[in-house]
């Protein structure tokens, strides 16, 4: 394997300040929500108020990051109905997602939190349950102090366009593909 040479010149420095940013974590690889929660932890360490709204995970799921975040003062809304393939009523599942969006939209507009994480919002957008234009409009109209992180596969182009930073996680290898179940503490 050929080694790369270490950089010898510093990158060009950024010169502008932004009041807030919009970040999108998308792609078929693992780590979209994990990266968002890592940023939330960083924000908490800086004294920010953080709000998380989950669009797919339901309150039946017991995930470690939720418990830890709540202990640290994060306002955490687990409003999803779970995996769609487990849904007993797709109409109810869609209504639950719309209610999650109502809560998220209000949290963004209120300006109470300096960071709002929209966990797995791309799915209900792509399924036509939440209009992409409405999400983009709410993000664009947010108070200047509100940063937003949106996560999920297949981020719609409208969401990508309004973002300042877009990271696409790419799946190169995943334990699940080898038949290994999710591990508490690693995957949830």
trRosetta pair geometry for C-beta under 8 A, 3 or more apart (Angstrom, degrees):
i j d omega theta_ij theta_ji phi_ij phi_ji
5 8 7.7 -25 143 -29 112 100
7 10 7.8 107 134 -87 124 26
7 11 7.9 -12 174 -49 159 78
10 13 7.4 11 134 -53 119 88
18 21 5.9 84 102 -68 140 79
18 164 7.0 80 -170 -119 177 160
19 144 4.0 -20 131 170 156 99
19 145 6.2 -80 166 -79 104 44
20 114 7.7 -155 -109 -169 114 72
20 142 7.2 -89 88 105 152 124
20 144 6.1 166 2 169 111 47
20 145 6.0 124 -55 -170 123 14
20 146 5.6 37 -140 73 168 34
20 147 4.4 -151 -162 -73 97 66
20 148 7.7 65 153 -3 120 71
21 147 5.2 17 52 -133 67 101
21 148 7.9 -137 105 41 51 59
21 164 4.5 -96 -151 49 89 143
21 165 6.3 21 173 5 128 106
22 139 5.8 66 -111 178 138 126
22 147 7.3 -170 -77 -161 39 60
22 148 4.9 -1 -119 63 77 99
22 149 7.9 168 -163 -83 47 35
22 150 7.5 9 -176 1 91 103
22 162 5.8 -34 100 127 164 85
22 163 4.6 -125 111 -121 101 54
22 164 5.3 123 50 2 69 85
22 165 7.6 176 92 32 50 68
23 36 7.7 169 99 -105 120 83
23 39 7.2 171 62 -88 161 178
23 147 7.4 22 0 174 100 101
23 148 7.2 -174 31 96 65 53
23 149 4.5 -15 70 -111 104 79
23 150 7.4 176 91 26 53 63
23 163 6.4 81 -125 -154 15 109
23 164 6.9 -44 -72 59 58 86
23 165 4.7 -13 -115 70 81 104
23 166 7.6 169 -162 -83 52 37
23 167 7.5 5 -175 4 97 99
24 149 7.6 168 -84 -160 28 55
24 150 5.0 -16 -111 67 76 96
24 151 7.6 163 -161 -86 53 36
24 155 5.0 76 176 -130 133 162
24 159 5.9 121 -102 140 142 102
24 160 6.0 -107 55 -99 163 57
24 163 4.4 -75 -7 -90 109 156
24 165 7.3 -179 29 96 63 56
24 166 4.6 -6 64 -115 105 80
24 167 7.3 -180 92 30 58 59
25 31 7.6 -114 180 115 128 72
25 32 4.0 154 128 -151 110 76
25 33 7.5 -178 91 -52 139 29
25 35 5.1 165 -115 70 152 127
25 36 5.8 -130 16 -49 143 96
25 149 6.7 19 -3 -177 104 101
25 150 7.4 -176 29 91 66 47
25 151 4.6 -11 67 -111 101 84
25 167 5.3 -9 -114 66 68 101
25 169 6.7 32 -179 -20 88 109
26 32 6.6 56 -88 -118 18 131
26 122 6.5 93 -113 -57 103 161
26 151 7.3 178 -75 -154 53 45
26 152 6.5 -9 -113 82 77 47
26 153 6.2 102 -164 -136 77 24
26 154 6.8 -157 -167 19 117 13
26 155 3.8 -92 -83 -16 149 111
26 160 7.7 -54 4 -82 152 100
26 166 6.8 -15 21 -168 111 95
26 167 7.4 154 31 83 62 51
26 168 5.5 -28 81 -109 82 70
26 169 7.3 -169 97 20 29 79
27 32 6.9 175 49 -72 82 112
27 153 6.7 -76 87 -121 17 68
27 167 7.6 -70 -7 127 126 63
27 168 3.8 121 -67 -174 118 68
27 169 3.9 177 75 55 130 56
27 170 5.6 -81 -174 -66 135 47
27 171 7.6 171 148 -20 97 75
28 153 5.9 51 -89 -125 56 117
28 169 7.3 -140 60 96 33 80
28 170 6.8 31 55 -139 82 42
28 171 4.6 -70 112 -2 93 114
29 32 7.7 133 84 -40 68 88
29 168 7.9 97 22 152 109 60
29 169 3.4 -126 70 142 106 91
29 170 4.8 29 -35 72 130 14
29 171 4.2 -178 -90 -59 68 58
29 172 7.3 16 -106 -4 120 66
29 174 7.8 -171 -139 -69 63 114
30 34 7.4 31 157 9 80 132
30 169 6.7 -125 62 156 26 141
30 171 7.0 84 -10 -100 71 88
30 174 6.3 134 -26 -115 118 111
30 187 8.0 -72 -146 -119 131 85
31 34 4.8 -69 -144 53 54 118
31 35 5.4 60 157 -30 86 100
31 169 5.0 171 62 -120 102 149
32 35 6.2 -56 -154 30 21 107
32 36 6.8 17 149 -14 58 107
32 151 4.3 134 148 -159 107 108
32 152 6.6 162 138 -46 156 19
32 153 7.7 -133 -31 -56 161 56
32 169 5.6 -125 -62 9 80 137
33 36 5.4 -56 -151 37 38 113
33 37 6.2 33 153 -17 71 105
33 65 8.0 170 142 53 107 165
33 119 5.3 52 -120 -144 106 107
33 120 6.9 -12 -74 -43 117 88
33 151 5.2 126 -78 141 62 167
34 37 5.9 -55 -145 39 30 107
34 38 6.4 36 152 -23 63 105
34 65 8.0 -150 -112 -71 61 151
35 38 5.5 -51 -149 33 32 116
35 39 6.6 32 152 -17 63 102
35 151 7.9 155 61 -104 94 122
35 167 7.0 -94 137 78 167 147
35 169 7.7 -170 -12 -62 137 125
36 39 5.8 -55 -154 36 33 110
36 40 6.4 37 146 -22 65 103
36 117 4.9 116 165 -141 122 123
36 119 6.5 -178 88 -94 154 86
36 149 4.5 160 -131 130 102 141
36 151 5.2 -90 -30 -51 143 129
37 40 5.1 -45 -147 33 39 118
37 41 6.5 46 151 -22 65 98
37 52 7.7 22 -99 -103 82 143
37 65 5.0 -31 -152 -163 158 142
37 69 7.1 -97 -148 -70 103 129
37 117 7.3 56 -76 -132 56 169
38 41 5.6 -48 -152 31 33 113
38 42 6.7 35 148 -18 63 102
39 42 5.4 -50 -151 35 37 115
39 43 6.4 41 149 -22 66 102
39 115 7.2 -166 128 -156 99 148
39 117 7.9 147 76 -88 106 116
39 149 6.1 136 73 -64 144 155
40 43 5.5 -52 -149 34 34 113
40 44 6.4 37 151 -21 66 102
40 50 4.9 109 -155 -166 94 152
40 52 6.6 -2 -108 -67 157 112
40 69 6.7 2 126 -123 136 122
40 74 6.5 39 169 -109 126 138
40 115 6.1 -178 -112 116 70 142
40 117 5.8 -45 -69 -39 124 138
40 149 7.8 -112 -54 30 88 144
41 44 5.7 -49 -148 33 33 113
41 45 6.5 36 151 -21 63 104
41 69 7.9 -102 -77 -100 77 86
41 72 7.6 19 -121 114 70 175
42 45 5.7 -54 -153 33 32 114
42 46 6.8 23 150 -12 63 107
43 46 5.7 -64 -154 41 34 107
43 48 4.0 -59 171 55 92 136
43 50 5.3 118 96 -75 128 118
43 114 6.5 -173 -168 91 122 108
43 115 4.6 -43 -139 -6 173 149
43 147 7.7 -152 -102 58 138 136
44 47 7.7 69 -178 -56 33 12
44 48 6.4 -88 -79 58 30 80
44 50 5.8 -62 -66 -3 87 133
44 69 7.9 -158 -54 -141 151 73
44 72 5.1 26 -171 152 156 128
44 73 6.8 146 -138 60 113 101
44 74 6.7 -65 -81 -63 127 95
48 113 7.5 67 162 -172 93 68
48 114 4.0 -100 -153 59 110 130
48 115 5.7 63 139 -1 140 105
49 73 7.6 -90 -126 136 66 111
49 75 7.4 27 175 -3 94 110
49 112 6.3 -77 110 145 147 71
49 113 4.6 -119 111 -119 94 62
49 114 5.7 112 50 6 69 84
49 115 7.7 -180 93 32 47 72
50 69 7.5 -95 96 -165 127 110
50 73 7.8 101 40 102 89 81
50 74 4.7 -37 86 -121 105 91
50 75 7.1 -175 98 29 51 74
50 113 5.9 86 -129 -160 15 116
50 114 7.2 -47 -76 59 58 76
50 115 4.7 -14 -116 70 82 105
50 116 7.8 170 -161 -82 55 34
50 117 7.2 23 -178 -9 100 104
51 74 7.1 160 -97 -173 26 76
51 75 4.3 -19 -110 72 80 109
51 76 7.7 -173 -156 -75 50 34
51 77 7.3 18 -179 0 91 104
51 107 4.9 -147 124 -175 159 138
51 112 7.5 69 -38 88 134 99
51 113 4.1 -116 -4 -52 105 167
51 115 7.2 176 31 95 62 58
51 116 4.9 -11 70 -113 102 75
51 117 7.2 -168 97 25 51 70
52 66 7.9 -137 84 -111 144 75
52 69 6.6 12 3 148 141 160
52 74 6.0 26 -1 163 107 124
52 75 7.3 172 25 89 62 57
52 76 4.9 1 58 -120 106 71
52 77 6.7 -171 95 33 59 67
52 116 7.8 167 -86 -162 29 50
52 117 4.4 -11 -115 61 75 113
52 119 6.1 27 -173 -19 96 121
53 77 4.6 -5 -113 67 68 116
53 79 6.4 -14 -166 17 83 122
53 100 5.8 141 171 -176 110 91
53 103 5.8 165 -123 101 131 108
53 104 4.2 -141 63 -84 167 98
53 107 6.6 177 -43 29 126 150
53 116 7.1 8 3 -176 104 94
53 117 7.0 176 28 87 60 62
53 118 5.8 -9 66 -114 101 56
53 119 6.7 -174 87 23 46 83
53 121 7.9 50 95 -70 102 109
54 57 4.5 -38 160 50 139 101
54 76 7.8 20 -11 -176 106 82
54 77 6.7 -169 21 97 71 62
54 78 4.8 -3 49 -122 128 57
54 79 6.2 156 71 29 67 67
54 80 5.5 -74 127 -12 88 108
54 100 7.4 -85 88 -146 39 136
54 119 4.4 -25 -107 71 67 123
54 120 6.5 38 -160 33 68 110
55 79 6.9 -13 -104 76 37 93
55 80 5.2 73 137 -80 26 103
55 97 5.8 51 -167 -134 94 85
55 100 5.0 152 -111 120 68 154
55 101 7.6 43 -111 -58 113 74
55 104 8.0 -20 -70 -38 100 145
55 118 7.0 29 -28 178 119 76
55 119 6.4 -174 11 86 79 63
55 120 4.7 -145 56 90 97 88
55 121 5.1 125 -17 -89 151 53
55 123 6.6 172 110 53 124 103
55 124 5.5 -117 174 -1 132 123
55 152 7.8 -30 57 -66 130 137
56 80 4.2 44 137 -135 8 158
56 81 7.9 -63 -153 45 41 54
56 82 7.2 45 169 -150 67 9
56 83 7.3 41 180 -83 106 43
56 119 7.7 -106 27 122 86 87
56 120 4.2 -65 3 124 113 154
56 123 5.9 50 -68 44 120 151
57 61 5.0 -84 -166 45 97 145
57 63 6.8 -27 -162 -15 151 140
57 78 5.6 -67 107 -150 98 100
57 80 4.9 106 54 41 30 132
57 82 7.3 31 -146 -96 28 48
57 119 7.3 -19 15 116 113 128
57 120 7.2 129 -10 18 82 147
58 61 5.8 113 62 -3 63 93
58 78 6.5 87 175 152 20 104
58 80 5.1 -102 -67 90 59 78
58 81 5.6 35 -83 -148 116 16
58 82 4.3 -34 -12 -51 125 82
59 78 4.7 131 -80 97 69 121
60 82 6.6 -10 46 -71 122 122
61 78 7.3 -147 56 -167 96 141
61 82 7.4 150 -35 -102 109 87
61 188 7.0 -91 179 -169 114 137
62 66 7.9 -124 -160 52 42 126
62 67 7.8 27 -173 -39 80 119
63 66 5.0 89 74 0 90 106
63 67 7.6 -172 93 -4 50 87
63 188 4.7 -91 -117 -176 91 85
64 67 6.0 -61 -154 38 38 108
64 68 6.2 29 158 -13 73 111
64 184 7.4 117 -35 -176 116 78
64 185 6.4 69 -28 -99 157 48
64 188 6.9 133 8 142 86 47
65 68 5.9 -60 -146 43 32 109
65 69 5.8 33 158 -22 68 112
66 69 5.9 -60 -144 38 25 109
66 70 6.3 25 159 -19 64 107
66 76 5.4 141 -147 167 84 156
66 78 6.4 -1 -118 -55 145 126
67 70 6.0 -56 -148 34 27 109
67 71 6.6 27 154 -17 62 106
68 71 5.8 -58 -154 35 32 112
68 72 6.5 22 152 -12 66 110
69 72 5.6 -64 -151 42 34 107
69 74 3.8 -36 165 37 97 141
69 76 5.6 108 100 -66 122 132
70 73 7.7 96 -174 -36 30 9
70 74 6.1 -81 -78 60 36 83
70 76 5.4 -81 -72 16 90 131
75 107 7.6 -173 102 -131 135 130
75 113 6.8 -115 36 -77 123 131
77 100 7.1 156 130 -137 119 82
77 103 5.6 -164 178 136 167 148
77 104 7.8 -151 71 -67 143 74
77 107 7.9 -144 0 -46 141 149
79 96 6.5 177 156 173 79 87
79 99 6.4 -140 179 100 127 94
79 100 3.7 159 100 -96 132 98
79 103 6.3 169 -59 33 162 146
80 96 6.5 89 -158 132 29 122
80 97 7.1 28 -122 -87 68 74
80 100 6.5 17 -69 -66 56 154
80 120 7.2 4 -75 81 144 135
81 87 6.3 51 125 -106 123 99
81 92 6.7 142 -125 120 155 88
81 93 4.2 -143 72 -123 151 74
81 96 4.2 119 -46 60 111 159
81 97 7.3 -75 4 -42 107 79
82 86 5.2 -57 125 73 124 127
82 87 7.1 171 78 -72 95 69
82 93 7.9 -86 55 -120 70 110
83 86 4.6 79 71 8 93 105
83 87 7.5 -131 103 -31 52 78
84 87 5.2 -26 -159 -12 46 123
84 90 7.0 41 -159 -116 96 91
84 93 6.1 117 -118 160 74 160
87 90 5.4 91 119 -81 145 57
87 92 7.3 175 -165 68 106 94
87 93 4.4 -41 -124 -48 138 141
88 92 7.4 -1 75 45 80 136
89 92 3.9 62 92 9 114 111
89 93 6.6 171 93 -13 60 83
90 93 5.3 -51 -144 38 38 116
90 94 6.2 42 154 -20 67 102
91 94 5.8 -53 -150 36 29 111
91 95 6.4 30 151 -19 63 107
92 95 5.5 -55 -147 37 33 112
92 96 6.3 38 152 -24 66 103
93 96 5.7 -49 -149 31 30 114
93 97 6.7 31 151 -18 61 104
94 97 5.7 -55 -152 35 34 112
94 98 6.5 35 151 -19 66 104
94 124 7.6 139 -134 -137 62 104
94 127 7.7 -133 -107 119 96 127
94 129 4.8 -150 -146 -123 88 120
95 98 5.6 -51 -148 35 34 113
95 99 6.4 36 152 -19 65 103
96 99 5.7 -54 -151 36 31 111
96 100 6.5 36 149 -22 64 102
97 100 5.5 -49 -150 32 35 115
97 101 6.6 36 150 -19 64 101
97 124 4.0 173 -179 -109 139 146
97 129 4.8 34 94 134 137 146
97 130 6.4 -117 142 -36 105 107
98 101 5.6 -51 -153 34 35 113
98 102 6.6 40 147 -23 65 99
98 124 7.8 -165 -58 -179 52 141
98 129 6.2 -122 -59 166 83 95
98 130 6.5 173 -102 -80 61 84
99 102 5.4 -45 -149 29 38 115
99 103 6.6 38 152 -16 65 101
100 103 5.8 -54 -153 37 33 111
100 104 6.2 32 150 -18 67 109
100 124 7.7 147 65 1 122 163
101 104 5.5 -55 -142 41 33 112
101 105 6.0 38 158 -23 68 105
101 121 7.7 107 -95 -138 88 105
101 124 7.1 -134 -50 106 118 144
101 130 4.6 164 -79 -116 154 131
101 134 7.7 56 171 112 134 126
101 135 7.4 -85 -143 -85 115 93
102 105 5.9 -52 -144 35 26 112
102 106 6.5 25 156 -16 61 108
103 106 5.9 -61 -153 38 28 109
103 107 6.3 27 152 -20 65 109
104 107 5.6 -56 -146 36 31 112
104 108 6.4 31 156 -19 66 104
104 116 6.9 126 -157 170 80 127
104 118 5.6 70 -153 -107 144 98
104 121 7.4 139 -165 -98 176 130
104 138 8.0 91 118 128 88 155
105 108 5.9 -54 -150 35 29 110
105 109 6.2 22 156 -13 65 112
105 134 7.7 -40 -96 154 134 102
105 138 4.9 -95 -130 -127 87 153
106 109 5.9 -59 -142 43 29 108
106 110 6.1 38 158 -34 65 106
107 110 5.9 -48 -144 23 27 115
107 112 7.1 -81 -154 48 65 106
107 113 6.3 6 175 18 98 125
107 116 5.4 142 121 -121 113 131
108 116 5.3 -117 -85 43 75 167
108 138 5.4 88 82 157 147 106
108 139 6.8 -75 -165 -92 152 50
108 142 5.0 -78 172 -107 99 107
108 146 5.9 122 -157 156 65 154
108 148 6.5 15 -118 -89 116 122
109 138 6.8 -77 -55 -154 95 94
109 141 7.3 3 -105 108 88 104
109 142 7.0 -115 -87 -117 42 60
109 143 7.5 103 -162 -21 32 91
110 113 7.6 59 79 9 105 77
111 142 7.6 142 -83 -180 75 74
111 143 3.5 30 -97 14 113 158
111 145 6.2 74 -158 57 96 105
111 146 5.8 -113 -116 -47 57 115
113 116 5.3 111 89 -65 130 81
113 146 6.7 68 86 -124 69 93
114 145 5.7 -67 -118 153 80 94
114 146 6.5 -146 -143 -109 31 44
114 147 6.2 27 154 16 66 95
115 146 7.6 160 -83 -160 21 58
115 147 4.8 -19 -104 70 71 103
115 148 7.7 164 -156 -84 54 27
115 149 7.0 14 -171 -2 99 103
116 146 6.2 7 0 -172 110 107
116 147 7.4 171 24 86 64 52
116 148 5.3 -17 68 -110 92 74
116 149 7.6 -174 92 28 47 66
117 148 7.9 155 -92 -161 28 52
117 149 4.8 -14 -116 65 73 104
117 151 7.3 10 -176 -7 92 111
118 121 4.0 -5 150 -28 110 139
118 135 7.9 113 -170 -152 168 118
118 148 6.6 15 -6 -173 109 99
118 149 6.9 -172 28 91 70 51
118 150 4.5 -11 67 -109 114 72
118 151 7.0 178 90 19 63 68
119 151 5.3 -4 -134 46 50 121
119 152 7.8 118 171 -50 39 91
120 123 5.5 -6 169 7 88 116
120 151 5.8 -22 -52 93 42 93
120 152 4.6 102 -140 -82 42 107
121 124 6.6 -60 -162 43 50 97
121 125 6.2 50 147 -21 76 111
121 130 7.3 -64 -170 68 89 152
121 135 6.9 140 158 -133 131 145
121 150 5.2 -72 50 -150 124 97
121 151 7.0 101 19 53 79 53
121 152 5.9 -144 53 -6 45 136
122 125 5.5 -63 -150 41 36 115
122 126 5.9 31 158 -19 73 110
122 150 6.8 108 -50 156 86 106
122 151 7.2 -101 -4 117 105 34
122 152 3.0 -168 31 91 105 125
122 153 6.2 -161 93 63 138 40
122 154 5.9 156 155 77 131 68
122 155 5.1 -92 -106 -96 135 54
122 156 6.8 173 -143 -10 89 78
122 159 7.0 -127 -101 44 90 166
123 126 6.0 -60 -145 39 26 105
123 127 6.3 16 159 -12 64 111
123 152 5.4 -129 -25 -157 77 140
123 153 7.4 54 -72 47 82 84
124 127 5.6 -56 -136 43 35 109
124 129 4.1 -71 -168 66 89 122
124 130 4.7 58 124 4 107 108
125 129 7.5 -81 -68 54 20 76
125 130 5.2 -55 -84 74 61 96
125 131 7.7 13 -136 139 77 9
125 132 5.1 81 -167 -82 114 79
125 135 6.1 -45 -98 -6 125 152
125 156 5.6 -113 132 -9 128 129
125 159 7.1 58 141 -40 172 135
126 154 5.7 49 -86 104 152 123
126 156 6.4 -178 -79 -57 78 102
130 134 6.6 -116 174 68 77 121
130 135 6.2 69 139 -50 114 112
131 134 4.1 85 75 1 101 107
131 135 7.1 -172 95 -7 55 81
132 135 5.7 -56 -152 36 37 111
132 136 6.1 33 153 -16 70 108
132 156 4.8 -79 -116 91 142 158
132 158 4.5 113 150 55 122 140
132 159 6.4 -103 -154 -38 102 91
133 136 5.7 -54 -143 41 31 111
133 137 6.1 36 155 -23 64 108
133 158 6.6 -84 -79 -168 53 162
134 137 5.7 -52 -145 35 29 114
134 138 6.4 29 156 -18 63 105
135 138 5.9 -56 -150 36 29 109
135 139 6.4 25 154 -15 64 108
135 150 7.8 81 170 -107 130 147
135 158 7.7 114 71 109 100 118
135 159 6.6 -14 107 -89 127 101
136 139 5.8 -57 -147 39 31 110
136 140 6.0 29 156 -18 67 110
136 158 4.9 -87 -54 154 144 108
136 159 6.4 -131 -78 -85 93 53
136 161 7.6 13 -130 71 134 100
136 162 4.9 175 -142 -36 92 148
137 140 5.8 -56 -142 39 27 109
137 141 6.1 12 162 -7 64 115
138 141 6.1 -66 -140 46 25 101
138 142 6.8 56 152 -60 60 84
139 142 5.8 -23 -159 -22 34 117
139 148 5.4 -105 -130 44 102 165
139 150 8.0 -48 -89 -40 143 127
139 162 5.5 99 95 141 132 145
140 162 5.9 -99 -65 -140 93 126
142 146 4.3 -109 166 72 122 126
142 148 6.6 -170 -46 -36 167 122
143 146 5.0 90 63 -7 82 109
150 155 7.0 110 111 -123 116 116
150 159 6.0 -98 91 -172 158 129
150 163 7.6 -111 37 -86 112 117
152 155 6.6 126 78 -77 80 73
155 159 4.9 -114 -180 85 97 124
155 160 5.3 118 117 -57 117 91
155 166 7.1 -149 71 -143 157 116
156 159 5.0 91 63 8 78 103
156 160 7.1 -146 100 -4 39 90
157 160 5.3 -54 -145 40 38 115
157 161 6.0 43 155 -26 69 105
158 161 5.7 -52 -148 32 29 115
158 162 6.8 20 157 -13 62 105
159 162 6.2 -58 -148 37 32 103
159 163 6.5 40 152 -33 63 107
160 163 5.7 -56 -153 22 32 119
160 166 5.4 29 -140 -96 84 153
163 166 5.0 99 100 -62 146 91
171 174 5.6 -31 -155 -35 110 117
173 177 7.2 -120 -164 47 52 134
174 177 4.8 97 70 -4 86 104
174 178 7.8 -170 99 1 52 83
175 178 5.7 -64 -160 41 44 106
175 180 3.9 -57 162 66 100 131
176 179 7.6 76 -176 -55 35 7
176 180 6.2 -95 -81 66 32 71
176 181 7.6 56 -111 -114 75 21
176 182 7.2 7 -83 -61 107 71
180 183 7.9 -20 155 -39 104 101
182 186 7.5 -163 -173 80 66 92
182 187 3.7 -122 -159 91 95 155
182 188 5.9 44 155 -1 132 107
183 186 4.2 31 80 36 107 117
183 187 5.4 110 47 6 57 103
184 187 7.5 -55 -74 52 22 81
184 188 6.2 -50 -115 74 55 82
